[in-house]
Amino acid sequence: MIAFRVLLFLFTASVLTGCYTLGDARPSMMRGISSLAVPVSANRTLEPNVEDLLADTITKELQTDGTYSITYNDRADAIVYTTLVETQRRASRSVRGNVIAASEYVLYTTVEYKVVEAVGGKVLMTGEILGQTSFFVTADLQSDEAQALPLAFSDVAIKLASRLSEGF
């Protein structure tokens, strides 16, 4: 009976240790990077004055993640350049009795990113991230969408922090 318990304990311990990563979990191209800078984002959409909001949201999420320290461009090991490429809303729920009018939308934001070494300018990572959030429609659709935009940026920031710190 004791031998069975010991074997059961060893089996359980070996299975559970496979669930965790010990040591650095960063992607291989980011192994030598310990600090990042996030300058103001570029904007290729017609959304006004969202460049700072996107960069601030990404910076705060990277600080919350804690894998990299955030600093200025001249002190960073790498710089994360971001560009807001597209914002699009799609109806997801219609008004009861009127299938043409929408009562809820999903707001999608597409952000391109590029991580570049501060010294040498080598491109470490590039990609595109799709963020989304949903919002209900009131009398002022434009204000509703403007209030939903930071939530979509937050979704982008969470996904970007995950890619930079864990590779996925």
MDTraj code that builds the backbone (N, CA, C; nanometers):
import mdtraj as md
import numpy as np

residues = "MET ILE ALA PHE ARG VAL LEU LEU PHE LEU PHE THR ALA SER VAL LEU THR GLY CYS TYR THR LEU GLY ASP ALA ARG PRO SER MET MET ARG GLY ILE SER SER LEU ALA VAL PRO VAL SER ALA ASN ARG THR LEU GLU PRO ASN VAL GLU ASP LEU LEU ALA ASP THR ILE THR LYS GLU LEU GLN THR ASP GLY THR TYR SER ILE THR TYR ASN ASP ARG ALA ASP ALA ILE VAL TYR THR THR LEU VAL GLU THR GLN ARG ARG ALA SER ARG SER VAL ARG GLY ASN VAL ILE ALA ALA SER GLU TYR VAL LEU TYR THR THR VAL GLU TYR LYS VAL VAL GLU ALA VAL GLY GLY LYS VAL LEU MET THR GLY GLU ILE LEU GLY GLN THR SER PHE PHE VAL THR ALA ASP LEU GLN SER ASP GLU ALA GLN ALA LEU PRO LEU ALA PHE SER ASP VAL ALA ILE LYS LEU ALA SER ARG LEU SER GLU GLY PHE".split()
xyz = np.array([
    [0.0824, -0.1204, 0.0000],
    [0.0000, 0.0000, 0.0000],
    [0.0866, 0.1266, 0.0000],
    [0.1947, 0.1223, 0.0767],
    [0.2835, 0.2387, 0.0819],
    [0.3496, 0.2601, -0.0544],
    [0.3900, 0.1520, -0.1194],
    [0.4522, 0.1638, -0.2513],
    [0.3544, 0.2251, -0.3517],
    [0.2269, 0.1887, -0.3427],
    [0.1255, 0.2457, -0.4310],
    [0.1116, 0.3959, -0.4091],
    [0.1100, 0.4385, -0.2829],
    [0.0991, 0.5816, -0.2522],
    [0.2200, 0.6595, -0.3017],
    [0.3373, 0.6015, -0.2882],
    [0.4594, 0.6677, -0.3350],
    [0.4550, 0.6816, -0.4877],
    [0.4164, 0.5735, -0.5556],
    [0.4049, 0.5806, -0.7014],
    [0.2993, 0.6809, -0.7456],
    [0.1865, 0.6833, -0.6761],
    [0.0815, 0.7799, -0.7077],
    [0.1300, 0.9229, -0.6865],
    [0.2029, 0.9463, -0.5779],
    [0.2573, 1.0799, -0.5509],
    [0.3569, 1.1208, -0.6597],
    [0.4485, 1.0306, -0.6969],
    [0.5475, 1.0617, -0.7997],
    [0.4820, 1.0874, -0.9354],
    [0.3814, 1.0080, -0.9687],
    [0.3094, 1.0295, -1.0942],
    [0.2388, 1.1649, -1.0949],
    [0.1699, 1.1973, -0.9871],
    [0.0999, 1.3259, -0.9763],
    [0.1979, 1.4421, -0.9835],
    [0.3095, 1.4305, -0.9147],
    [0.4098, 1.5370, -0.9165],
    [0.4676, 1.5559, -1.0563],
    [0.4928, 1.4465, -1.1273],
    [0.5495, 1.4603, -1.2615],
    [0.4495, 1.5197, -1.3596],
    [0.3224, 1.4881, -1.3445],
    [0.2197, 1.5436, -1.4326],
    [0.2011, 1.6923, -1.4056],
    [0.1961, 1.7314, -1.2797],
    [0.1719, 1.8714, -1.2459],
    [0.2898, 1.9607, -1.2796],
    [0.4121, 1.9099, -1.2734],
    [0.5259, 1.9950, -1.3069],
    [0.5297, 2.0278, -1.4552],
    [0.4624, 1.9527, -1.5391],
    [0.4563, 1.9831, -1.6809],
    [0.3669, 2.1012, -1.7119],
    [0.2896, 2.1474, -1.6174],
    [0.1969, 2.2585, -1.6387],
    [0.2628, 2.3946, -1.6228],
    [0.3776, 2.3999, -1.5605],
    [0.4410, 2.5263, -1.5300],
    [0.5735, 2.5383, -1.6020],
    [0.6104, 2.6614, -1.6351],
    [0.7384, 2.6879, -1.6969],
    [0.8301, 2.7487, -1.5934],
    [0.9441, 2.6885, -1.5740],
    [1.0422, 2.7434, -1.4824],
    [1.1406, 2.8266, -1.5628],
    [1.1748, 2.9422, -1.5110],
    [1.2700, 3.0274, -1.5799],
    [1.2013, 3.1259, -1.6726],
    [1.2786, 3.1769, -1.7662],
    [1.2332, 3.2818, -1.8569],
    [1.1393, 3.2250, -1.9621],
    [1.0204, 3.2830, -1.9747],
    [0.9208, 3.2355, -2.0714],
    [0.9113, 3.3265, -2.1937],
    [1.0012, 3.4233, -2.2043],
    [0.9963, 3.5158, -2.3177],
    [1.0287, 3.4458, -2.4488],
    [0.9786, 3.5001, -2.5595],
    [1.0157, 3.4448, -2.6903],
    [1.1665, 3.4572, -2.7109],
    [1.2234, 3.3691, -2.7900],
    [1.3693, 3.3651, -2.8075],
    [1.4261, 3.4970, -2.8586],
    [1.3534, 3.5658, -2.9469],
    [1.4057, 3.6914, -3.0012],
    [1.4039, 3.8064, -2.8997],
    [1.3317, 3.7866, -2.7880],
    [1.3220, 3.8913, -2.6854],
    [1.4048, 3.8584, -2.5610],
    [1.4869, 3.7545, -2.5633],
    [1.5597, 3.7090, -2.4449],
    [1.6566, 3.8141, -2.3909],
    [1.7241, 3.8874, -2.4753],
    [1.8209, 3.9861, -2.4287],
    [1.7599, 4.1204, -2.3934],
    [1.6305, 4.1336, -2.4045],
    [1.5619, 4.2612, -2.3828],
    [1.5059, 4.2644, -2.2411],
    [1.5390, 4.3712, -2.1679],
    [1.4835, 4.3854, -2.0324],
    [1.4016, 4.5127, -2.0164],
    [1.4180, 4.6082, -2.1082],
    [1.3401, 4.7318, -2.0990],
    [1.2850, 4.7691, -2.2363],
    [1.1645, 4.8252, -2.2340],
    [1.0958, 4.8657, -2.3566],
    [1.0545, 5.0116, -2.3479],
    [1.0438, 5.0729, -2.4633],
    [0.9860, 5.2069, -2.4746],
    [0.8656, 5.1966, -2.5675],
    [0.7607, 5.2708, -2.5361],
    [0.6398, 5.2719, -2.6186],
    [0.6112, 5.4167, -2.6575],
    [0.6562, 5.4591, -2.7757],
    [0.6268, 5.5964, -2.8185],
    [0.4804, 5.6110, -2.8590],
    [0.4402, 5.7325, -2.8854],
    [0.3028, 5.7612, -2.9273],
    [0.2726, 5.6829, -3.0545],
    [0.1563, 5.6239, -3.0586],
    [0.1168, 5.5395, -3.1714],
    [0.0876, 5.6225, -3.2956],
    [0.1029, 5.5597, -3.4098],
    [0.0602, 5.6205, -3.5357],
    [-0.0869, 5.5868, -3.5567],
    [-0.1535, 5.6653, -3.6410],
    [-0.2965, 5.6468, -3.6622],
    [-0.3269, 5.6589, -3.8112],
    [-0.3740, 5.5498, -3.8709],
    [-0.4129, 5.5516, -4.0113],
    [-0.5647, 5.5486, -4.0276],
    [-0.6371, 5.5793, -3.9212],
    [-0.7830, 5.5805, -3.9276],
    [-0.8320, 5.7244, -3.9193],
    [-0.9616, 5.7397, -3.9223],
    [-1.0210, 5.8727, -3.9088],
    [-1.0619, 5.9037, -3.7647],
    [-1.0267, 5.8140, -3.6711],
    [-1.0559, 5.8378, -3.5295],
    [-0.9646, 5.9499, -3.4793],
    [-1.0212, 6.0579, -3.4272],
    [-0.9362, 6.1703, -3.3842],
    [-0.8790, 6.1488, -3.2439],
    [-0.7554, 6.1907, -3.2261],
    [-0.6904, 6.2014, -3.0947],
    [-0.6878, 6.0708, -3.0150],
    [-0.6576, 5.9605, -3.0804],
    [-0.6512, 5.8329, -3.0088],
    [-0.5081, 5.7790, -2.9982],
    [-0.4125, 5.8485, -3.0546],
    [-0.2747, 5.8003, -3.0573],
    [-0.2172, 5.7852, -2.9163],
    [-0.2352, 5.8870, -2.8338],
    [-0.1851, 5.8819, -2.6957],
    [-0.2581, 5.7769, -2.6139],
    [-0.3874, 5.7669, -2.6331],
    [-0.4672, 5.6700, -2.5588],
    [-0.4202, 5.5270, -2.5851],
    [-0.3934, 5.4938, -2.7096],
    [-0.3461, 5.3594, -2.7438],
    [-0.2099, 5.3332, -2.6817],
    [-0.1173, 5.4265, -2.6949],
    [0.0170, 5.4079, -2.6388],
    [0.0125, 5.3980, -2.4860],
    [-0.0685, 5.4807, -2.4216],
    [-0.0801, 5.4760, -2.2749],
    [-0.1401, 5.3440, -2.2280],
    [-0.2393, 5.2944, -2.2986],
    [-0.3024, 5.1676, -2.2619],
    [-0.2021, 5.0531, -2.2743],
    [-0.1237, 5.0526, -2.3801],
    [-0.0218, 4.9490, -2.3983],
    [0.0849, 4.9598, -2.2901],
    [0.1283, 5.0810, -2.2605],
    [0.2298, 5.1014, -2.1570],
    [0.1814, 5.0506, -2.0219],
    [0.0599, 5.0849, -1.9853],
    [0.0064, 5.0403, -1.8562],
    [-0.0048, 4.8886, -1.8487],
    [-0.0441, 4.8249, -1.9571],
    [-0.0556, 4.6790, -1.9563],
    [0.0814, 4.6127, -1.9468],
    [0.1817, 4.6683, -2.0146],
    [0.3168, 4.6144, -2.0033],
    [0.3718, 4.6330, -1.8621],
    [0.3393, 4.7448, -1.7980],
    [0.3805, 4.7652, -1.6592],
    [0.3111, 4.6661, -1.5668],
    [0.1832, 4.6405, -1.5913],
    [0.1091, 4.5442, -1.5103],
    [0.1650, 4.4039, -1.5288],
    [0.2008, 4.3687, -1.6515],
    [0.2584, 4.2372, -1.6788],
    [0.3900, 4.2188, -1.6045],
    [0.4747, 4.3210, -1.6055],
    [0.5982, 4.3191, -1.5275],
    [0.7157, 4.2468, -1.5894],
    [0.7027, 4.1914, -1.7076],
    [0.8141, 4.1208, -1.7702],
    [0.9247, 4.2173, -1.8111],
    [0.8862, 4.3334, -1.8592],
    [0.9820, 4.4343, -1.9034],
    [0.9620, 4.5612, -1.8233],
    [1.0716, 4.6324, -1.8009],
    [1.0576, 4.7653, -1.7416],
    [1.0319, 4.8642, -1.8556],
    [0.9530, 4.9659, -1.8277],
    [0.9167, 5.0657, -1.9291],
    [0.9986, 5.1913, -1.9029],
    [1.0599, 5.2414, -2.0074],
    [1.1461, 5.3573, -1.9935],
    [1.1373, 5.4434, -2.1198],
    [1.2233, 5.5446, -2.1280],
    [1.2261, 5.6343, -2.2437],
    [1.3020, 5.5698, -2.3596],
    [1.2822, 5.6235, -2.4793],
    [1.3444, 5.5678, -2.5996],
    [1.4962, 5.5582, -2.5898],
    [1.5610, 5.6603, -2.5323],
    [1.7073, 5.6611, -2.5278],
    [1.7658, 5.5667, -2.4232],
    [1.6842, 5.5137, -2.3333],
    [1.7315, 5.4216, -2.2288],
    [1.6839, 5.2781, -2.2494],
    [1.5987, 5.2556, -2.3457],
    [1.5371, 5.1233, -2.3652],
    [1.6256, 5.0303, -2.4468],
    [1.6084, 4.9004, -2.4232],
    [1.6754, 4.7990, -2.5044],
    [1.6038, 4.7828, -2.6386],
    [1.4717, 4.8017, -2.6380],
    [1.3926, 4.7893, -2.7608],
    [1.2762, 4.8884, -2.7563],
    [1.2253, 4.9212, -2.8727],
    [1.1151, 5.0165, -2.8856],
    [0.9979, 4.9459, -2.9534],
    [0.8791, 4.9631, -2.8973],
    [0.7574, 4.9022, -2.9512],
    [0.6809, 5.0096, -3.0283],
    [0.6813, 5.0007, -3.1595],
    [0.6072, 5.0938, -3.2436],
    [0.4712, 5.0329, -3.2749],
    [0.3656, 5.1115, -3.2574],
    [0.2304, 5.0632, -3.2852],
    [0.1593, 5.1590, -3.3802],
    [0.0722, 5.1018, -3.4617],
    [-0.0063, 5.1805, -3.5566],
    [-0.1501, 5.1307, -3.5533],
    [-0.2429, 5.2220, -3.5283],
    [-0.3844, 5.1893, -3.5376],
    [-0.4205, 5.1873, -3.6857],
    [-0.4555, 5.0689, -3.7356],
    [-0.4789, 5.0505, -3.8782],
    [-0.6260, 5.0657, -3.9131],
    [-0.7133, 5.0118, -3.8266],
    [-0.8550, 5.0121, -3.8606],
    [-0.9403, 5.0061, -3.7348],
    [-1.0516, 5.0764, -3.7382],
    [-1.1579, 5.0591, -3.6395],
    [-1.2854, 5.0345, -3.7182],
    [-1.3607, 4.9378, -3.6707],
    [-1.4818, 4.9011, -3.7444],
    [-1.5863, 4.8531, -3.6448],
    [-1.7091, 4.8976, -3.6646],
    [-1.8158, 4.8458, -3.5792],
    [-1.9120, 4.7645, -3.6644],
    [-1.9593, 4.6566, -3.6032],
    [-2.0546, 4.5686, -3.6709],
    [-2.1710, 4.5436, -3.5768],
    [-2.2886, 4.5452, -3.6319],
    [-2.4080, 4.5183, -3.5517],
    [-2.4064, 4.3728, -3.5066],
    [-2.4367, 4.3518, -3.3793],
    [-2.4400, 4.2146, -3.3290],
    [-2.5773, 4.1759, -3.2745],
    [-2.6622, 4.2747, -3.2510],
    [-2.7968, 4.2465, -3.2014],
    [-2.8903, 4.3531, -3.2561],
    [-3.0059, 4.3106, -3.3036],
    [-3.1000, 4.4066, -3.3601],
    [-3.2092, 4.4409, -3.2594],
    [-3.2756, 4.5502, -3.2877],
    [-3.3868, 4.5941, -3.2037],
    [-3.5026, 4.4975, -3.2256],
    [-3.5679, 4.4619, -3.1185],
    [-3.6811, 4.3697, -3.1286],
    [-3.7895, 4.4322, -3.2169],
    [-3.8299, 4.3586, -3.3171],
    [-3.9338, 4.4062, -3.4077],
    [-3.8815, 4.4875, -3.5242],
    [-3.7496, 4.5185, -3.5271],
    [-3.6916, 4.5960, -3.6355],
    [-3.5516, 4.5412, -3.6632],
    [-3.5415, 4.4516, -3.7576],
    [-3.4140, 4.3854, -3.7831],
    [-3.3107, 4.4763, -3.8497],
    [-3.3508, 4.5913, -3.8950],
    [-3.2576, 4.6838, -3.9592],
    [-3.1823, 4.7672, -3.8555],
    [-3.2485, 4.8057, -3.7486],
    [-3.1853, 4.8876, -3.6450],
    [-3.1089, 4.7985, -3.5466],
    [-2.9900, 4.8440, -3.5055],
    [-2.9069, 4.7667, -3.4134],
    [-2.9204, 4.8207, -3.2717],
    [-2.9212, 4.7297, -3.1747],
    [-2.9223, 4.7706, -3.0347],
    [-2.7876, 4.7456, -2.9678],
    [-2.7032, 4.6647, -3.0322],
    [-2.5695, 4.6371, -2.9787],
    [-2.4725, 4.6214, -3.0950],
    [-2.3527, 4.6759, -3.0764],
    [-2.2467, 4.6655, -3.1757],
    [-2.1246, 4.5991, -3.1141],
    [-2.0415, 4.5433, -3.2016],
    [-1.9082, 4.4983, -3.1628],
    [-1.8100, 4.5908, -3.2328],
    [-1.7193, 4.6481, -3.1550],
    [-1.6183, 4.7386, -3.2084],
    [-1.4875, 4.6619, -3.2219],
    [-1.4337, 4.6572, -3.3438],
    [-1.3072, 4.5890, -3.3718],
    [-1.1999, 4.6940, -3.3991],
    [-1.0825, 4.6738, -3.3438],
    [-0.9679, 4.7598, -3.3726],
    [-0.8532, 4.6714, -3.4182],
    [-0.7844, 4.7149, -3.5210],
    [-0.6689, 4.6424, -3.5723],
    [-0.5459, 4.7287, -3.5503],
    [-0.4469, 4.6718, -3.4827],
    [-0.3238, 4.7440, -3.4505],
    [-0.2052, 4.6634, -3.5010],
    [-0.1186, 4.7280, -3.5770],
    [0.0079, 4.6666, -3.6194],
    [0.1152, 4.7073, -3.5192],
    [0.2065, 4.6155, -3.4910],
    [0.3161, 4.6479, -3.4004],
    [0.4482, 4.6012, -3.4591],
    [0.5544, 4.6683, -3.4176],
    [0.6897, 4.6318, -3.4577],
    [0.7817, 4.6608, -3.3402],
    [0.8569, 4.5598, -3.2977],
    [0.9531, 4.5754, -3.1888],
    [1.0910, 4.5827, -3.2523],
    [1.1615, 4.6940, -3.2256],
    [1.2906, 4.7204, -3.2880],
    [1.3946, 4.7418, -3.1782],
    [1.5121, 4.6800, -3.1946],
    [1.6218, 4.7031, -3.1004],
    [1.6604, 4.8502, -3.1045],
    [1.6830, 4.9076, -2.9882],
    [1.7178, 5.0497, -2.9819],
    [1.8554, 5.0749, -3.0419],
    [1.9478, 4.9838, -3.0181],
    [2.0823, 4.9959, -3.0742],
    [2.0922, 4.8986, -3.1913],
    [2.1149, 4.9505, -3.3085],
    [2.1285, 4.8649, -3.4258],
    [2.0053, 4.8632, -3.5140],
    [1.8864, 4.8815, -3.4574],
    [1.7651, 4.8882, -3.5366],
    [1.7150, 4.7559, -3.5905],
    [1.7610, 4.6445, -3.5335],
    [1.7155, 4.5132, -3.5795],
    [1.5696, 4.4917, -3.5393],
    [1.4877, 4.4470, -3.6340],
    [1.3470, 4.4200, -3.6066],
    [1.3379, 4.2845, -3.5361],
    [1.2833, 4.2852, -3.4138],
    [1.2723, 4.1631, -3.3340],
    [1.1401, 4.0911, -3.3560],
    [1.0316, 4.1651, -3.3593],
    [0.8981, 4.1071, -3.3769],
    [0.8119, 4.2028, -3.4566],
    [0.7219, 4.1485, -3.5366],
    [0.6193, 4.2281, -3.6040],
    [0.4902, 4.1471, -3.6024],
    [0.3815, 4.2166, -3.6197],
    [0.2546, 4.1457, -3.6261],
    [0.1366, 4.2399, -3.6239],
    [0.0204, 4.1804, -3.6154],
    [-0.1053, 4.2535, -3.6147],
    [-0.1942, 4.1928, -3.5065],
    [-0.2630, 4.2776, -3.4343],
    [-0.3496, 4.2323, -3.3259],
    [-0.4886, 4.2898, -3.3472],
    [-0.5875, 4.2052, -3.3281],
    [-0.7272, 4.2458, -3.3377],
    [-0.7846, 4.2541, -3.1967],
    [-0.8329, 4.3724, -3.1598],
    [-0.8991, 4.3911, -3.0311],
    [-1.0471, 4.4131, -3.0542],
    [-1.1257, 4.3785, -2.9543],
    [-1.2700, 4.3968, -2.9714],
    [-1.3375, 4.4198, -2.8378],
    [-1.4537, 4.4819, -2.8458],
    [-1.5426, 4.4984, -2.7322],
    [-1.6832, 4.5196, -2.7867],
    [-1.7805, 4.5020, -2.7027],
    [-1.9183, 4.5258, -2.7465],
    [-1.9756, 4.6420, -2.6674],
    [-2.0735, 4.7077, -2.7267],
    [-2.1394, 4.8187, -2.6573],
    [-2.2830, 4.8298, -2.7044],
    [-2.3672, 4.8790, -2.6137],
    [-2.5081, 4.8991, -2.6448],
    [-2.5289, 5.0395, -2.6989],
    [-2.6310, 5.0553, -2.7789],
    [-2.6602, 5.1818, -2.8449],
    [-2.7587, 5.2618, -2.7608],
    [-2.7250, 5.3883, -2.7416],
    [-2.8173, 5.4822, -2.6794],
    [-2.8551, 5.5859, -2.7855],
    [-2.8951, 5.7028, -2.7432],
    [-2.9355, 5.8064, -2.8391],
    [-2.8165, 5.8624, -2.9176],
    [-2.6953, 5.8514, -2.8638],
    [-2.5773, 5.9090, -2.9276],
    [-2.4766, 5.7988, -2.9612],
    [-2.4853, 5.7451, -3.0815],
    [-2.4000, 5.6341, -3.1242],
    [-2.2529, 5.6730, -3.1253],
    [-2.2217, 5.7959, -3.1648],
    [-2.0829, 5.8406, -3.1717],
    [-2.0190, 5.8414, -3.0329],
    [-2.0890, 5.8891, -2.9327],
    [-2.0367, 5.8879, -2.7955],
    [-2.0245, 5.7461, -2.7422],
    [-2.1195, 5.6616, -2.7756],
    [-2.1133, 5.5220, -2.7328],
    [-1.9874, 5.4549, -2.7875],
    [-1.9595, 5.4790, -2.9143],
    [-1.8401, 5.4203, -2.9756],
    [-1.7128, 5.4789, -2.9150],
    [-1.7118, 5.6080, -2.8883],
    [-1.5944, 5.6711, -2.8272],
    [-1.5677, 5.6161, -2.6869],
    [-1.6726, 5.5807, -2.6152],
    [-1.6553, 5.5230, -2.4822],
    [-1.6112, 5.3769, -2.4896],
    [-1.6433, 5.3078, -2.5978],
    [-1.6041, 5.1682, -2.6137],
    [-1.4609, 5.1534, -2.6643],
    [-1.4080, 5.2546, -2.7302],
    [-1.2747, 5.2471, -2.7891],
    [-1.1645, 5.2142, -2.6873],
    [-1.1619, 5.2759, -2.5692],
    [-1.0585, 5.2382, -2.4710],
    [-1.0658, 5.0908, -2.4292],
    [-1.1844, 5.0336, -2.4282],
    [-1.1970, 4.8920, -2.3936],
    [-1.1396, 4.8030, -2.5038],
    [-1.1595, 4.8417, -2.6287],
    [-1.0998, 4.7668, -2.7398],
    [-0.9478, 4.7810, -2.7372],
    [-0.8976, 4.9004, -2.7031],
    [-0.7531, 4.9207, -2.6895],
    [-0.6969, 4.8363, -2.5755],
    [-0.7732, 4.8229, -2.4695],
    [-0.7304, 4.7401, -2.3571],
    [-0.7160, 4.5937, -2.3999],
    [-0.8079, 4.5468, -2.4819],
    [-0.7988, 4.4105, -2.5338],
    [-0.6735, 4.3947, -2.6195],
    [-0.6435, 4.4936, -2.7026],
    [-0.5214, 4.4915, -2.7838],
    [-0.3987, 4.4887, -2.6938],
    [-0.3981, 4.5714, -2.5908],
    [-0.2829, 4.5809, -2.5014],
    [-0.2570, 4.4493, -2.4284],
    [-0.3619, 4.3835, -2.3841],
    [-0.3473, 4.2543, -2.3159],
    [-0.2868, 4.1510, -2.4111],
    [-0.3361, 4.1478, -2.5338],
    [-0.2844, 4.0518, -2.6320],
    [-0.1401, 4.0830, -2.6696],
    [-0.1066, 4.2119, -2.6831],
    [0.0305, 4.2504, -2.7168],
    [0.1261, 4.2159, -2.6032],
    [0.0878, 4.2445, -2.4802],
    [0.1727, 4.2105, -2.3657],
    [0.1967, 4.0598, -2.3591],
    [0.0950, 3.9830, -2.3897],
    [0.1099, 3.8375, -2.3896],
    [0.2068, 3.7922, -2.4986],
    [0.1990, 3.8514, -2.6150],
    [0.2915, 3.8137, -2.7242],
    [0.4350, 3.8515, -2.6914],
    [0.4531, 3.9679, -2.6302],
    [0.5884, 4.0118, -2.5993],
    [0.6497, 3.9341, -2.4839],
    [0.5690, 3.8954, -2.3879],
    [0.6243, 3.8299, -2.2694],
    [0.6211, 3.6774, -2.2780],
    [0.5272, 3.6211, -2.3511],
    [0.5139, 3.4756, -2.3550],
    [0.5209, 3.4183, -2.4973],
    [0.5124, 3.5032, -2.5977],
    [0.5233, 3.4560, -2.7341],
    [0.3937, 3.4174, -2.8015],
    [0.2806, 3.4284, -2.7308],
    [0.1520, 3.3946, -2.7922],
    [0.0437, 3.4863, -2.7448],
])
top = md.Topology()
chain = top.add_chain()
for i, resn in enumerate(residues, 1):
    res = top.add_residue(resn, chain, resSeq=i)
    for name in ("N", "CA", "C"):
        top.add_atom(name, md.element.get_by_symbol(name[0]), res)
traj = md.Trajectory(xyz[None], top)
